[in-house]
Amino acid sequence: MQPLHERILNRFENRKGLFLLFLFITAFFFRSPTLFNDFYASDELAAIVQAKEYLAGEVPWKDFHESKKPLYHLIFKASYSLSEDLGWVYVHFITILIVFLTSMFIYLTGREIFNARTGMLASLFYAALISSFNTEFMATNGEIIYNLPLAAGFYFFICFLSKPAWRPVFFLLSLLMCWGAYMVKFHGIILLVYMTFFFAIYQPFYKGKLGWKIAAAYGACILFVIGVFFWDYFFIKKYSGNILFDLKLKLDYAIAQGRGFTPLHFFSRFFHRQSLFALWHMVLWVPAGIFFYRFMKNKCRLPSISESALALYSIITYLMVFGGGARLYYHYFMAAYPALAIVSASAILGGKIQLPGFIARKAGVLLLVPGLFFFTWNVKDAVIRNFFPGAFYNEGPVLFWARAVLAGTYNNYLLPNPVYADAAAEIARLTKKGDRIFVWGDGPDLYYFSNRRMGGYTLFPKNSIYLIDELYKKGDEASVNYARALEGTFIIFAEKKQPAAIIDTSGSRGMQIFQTRIIDQALFKVPLTAAKDFYPYILSNYEFAKEVNNIRIYLRKDNRGQPPGRTTGGKNN
């Protein structure tokens, strides 16, 4: 009896239109639970809050900061312009379309490099598995969006290599997709990095032309850039200081400043997450691992330049796992999935690589097991979220540890973080609809679930706050002056937006499970009192109102000590 995946491919081999319909149904089916949940990750909460600011007339990058690039936010702006209450349904349906289109380009790429059967199997791998893991894979995050221009751009790049007559057209299309991916999220620049590396290093290496002359020319270029940088640093003093400062901010983000990450934590975190992927998505990771071993064994050359380009692209997109430094979020792995799907499908169907027998014979089953398991899990979560929300917060130890062990998540319950839930409700009670608030720390949950507008420039002031605290601790005049300048921006926007409440989250602690704290660590560690200028400003204009779960709420004063526009007996919506 033929393996399940072979029978599926045989059914659609000469019926391309029917296969594309089946591909869409596959993408829709596994992602359909998202149509019943408004969010799956804080990135979505942030984008929704920011979209509402835009639709209220605020100007991005002038009145408020958008957390990602414009094309990502365009999806949320368009969706919430159609419906303020159900915008998330449009967001998640658009995401389903994006997954389908990404799968279609994976099909085209697999067909171009190998054959139609490889393209079909690869596209089914992606359509199913990109929605068959924990909540980070279900969210409309930057990775699942920029995977579309990345997949399209890589397809055009392969066509550039294989269709000489149309090379200028395909090269321009690839560059256009580079721009599109970058305009979703900065990490989308990976396609441009790949193309640059391919032309500058890999192609000469593949053709045996990477000699000492080319190496010397590249070395001279690098030395020239270094020399210009040092000339500016020591003499001109115009650009290098800003470059170093920007690099420091990115390094602080990469090492997850404030979380106490260590090398041991980093490697254990990576091993745990990669192991979960290798277990659940074995049909991708095991064949891909063997494929890469073959690539290395052949001295990084495969029979065709297109196959070699695919192998190189798979490796480079996999490196995006480390694009956020020590964080190693699950969704960082998603950037590798389009290339991994093609690599694995070619290994399973190509017959050139010796795979474990059960993977070669049971690829269809290995696809359906995680697909149906996580589909059932996501439906269960949707039912609980909509009809029995208390079951999330009061789940028993069996379900908690099942979630932790099987999916690597602890408190992603499609509802407010338990630490913030009561505080969000209290903020909504103390203020009125249309009021602004400012959250000292990370605030998407509090802004979204209190249904209050942004009272500062960014939803994520945490990195600036850590920098301010560090500069004060240095104590030299230049550092203190710079810290106070950064604080001054908080005051400028507080004066401009007049938030009705200031919320200090520095006292909030880690999640509490079964009345026992399993992570007793501050989510954000710098208290509001550490702000030497902003805190006195708050004391002059606000009064302490209430503390909820160690989150301190300050309300703006007016002549009667009440926030502007409030009446003692008025309703708060």
Secondary structure, 3 states (H helix, E strand, C coil): CCCHHHHHHHHHCCCHHHHHHHHHHHHHHHHHHHHHCCCCCHHHHHHHHHHHHHHCCCCECCCECCCCCHHHHHHHHHHHHHCCCCHHHHHHHHHHHHHHHHHHHHHHHHHHHCCHHHHHHHHHHHHHHCCCCCHHHHCCCHHHHHHHHHHHHHHHHHHHHHCHHHHHHHHHHHHHHHHHHHCCCHHHHHHHHHHHHHHHHHHHHHCCCCCHHHHHHHHHHHHHHHHHHHHHHHHHCCCHHHHHHHHHHHHHHHCCCCCCCCHHHHHHHHHHHHHHHHHHCHHHHHHHHHHHHHHHHCCCCCCCHHHHHHHHHHHHHHHHHHCCHHHCCHHHHHHHHHHHHHHHHHHHHHCCCCCCHHHHHCHHHHHHHHHHHHHHHHHHHHHHHHHCCHHHHCCCHHHHHHHHHHHCCCCCCCCCCHHHHHHHHHHHHHCCCCCEEEEECCCHHHHHHHCCEECCCCCCCHHHHHHHHHHHHHCCHHHHHHHHHHHHHHHHHHHHHCCCEEEECCCCCCCEECCEECCCCCCCCCCHHHCCCHHHHHHHHEEEEEEECCEEEEEECCCCCCCCCCCCCCCCC
